[in-house]
Amino acid sequence: MNWLFKEEPTHYSFDAFAKDRKAVWSGVRNPVAQRHLRLVKKGDLVFYYHTGNEKAVVGVAKASRDAYPDPSDKSGKAHVVDIVPVEKLARPVTL
């Protein structure tokens, strides 16, 4: 399956993510977004979307493991996903 993960580029740009070579996608608290996040499986592709002024998909990542419970969430309701960069797009794709 393919997913769209959005991030403010001033907070965590695709370039910063690529430099880190991996990230834990956490901090998602919206119940609908969490319901979808729980469905992410290892190998799923992720379109990395910059919000703010860019409003474009700027890169592709993939899930390096299935979604799992957020260790920092005492309620046990929130999940997180480990992702790794695949490629930065030569030209951003606006939606």
N, C-alpha and C positions, 0 to 999 in steps of 0.2 A: 504494500500500500504506500501511497505518497502522502506526505503531510506538509503543512505550511507552519513554520515557527516564526514568530515575529519578534523583533528586538529593535529598540532605539539604537541607531548606530553610535550615538555619543555615549551610550551605556556599555554596549558590547558589540562592536562591529564584527563583520565577517573576517576582516583582516586580523583582528585580535584573536578571534576564535581559531583561525588557521595557524596563527603563531603558537597558540597554546596546544594545538593538535588534538584536543579533546575537551569536552565540557559536559557538565551535568546540567541538563535543562530542568531548572527548578524555579520555584517562586510563583508557579501558576496556581492561582487560587479560585478563579472563576469555576463554578461547578460544572458548567457545560464543557468548558475547555478541559477540565480534569477528566470528565467522562471519556473524552476522545483520547487524551494523553495516555490513559490506562490501556488503550488498544494498540499502542505502538509496539511493534515486534522487532527483534534483531534483524538487521538488513533492510528495514523500511527506509525509503529515501525521504529526505527532509529538504524542502525548499526554504532557504534562509532569507527572510523578508525584513528589509530595513523599513521601519516606520518613520515618522517625522517628515522631514522635507523630501526625502528620497522616494518613499512609497514604491519600492521595487524589490523583486527577488534578485539577490546579488550573488548567491552561491548555493551549492548543493552539499548536503551532509547526509550521513546515514546513521541509523541507530546501531550502536555497538552491542546492545543487549536489550532484552525486553524491558518495558516499563516496570518499575518496582516501587514499593512504598517509600516515601520521603522519610529518611531517618530523623529529620528535624521536626517532623509533624507528630506531635504527641497523640492527636486524635486518630491517626492511622488512615485518614481519608485521602490525603494528598499523595500523588505519585510523581516520580521524576524519571527522566530518560537520559542515558549516557549517549552522546553523539560525537561523531568524528567528522572532520571536513572531508569532502570528496574533491570539489573543485570550485574555484571562484569563476563566475560567469564573465566572459569577455565583455559583454554588454548587459547591464541590468535590464530586467524584464518588468515593466510596470503592469499593474493589474487594471 
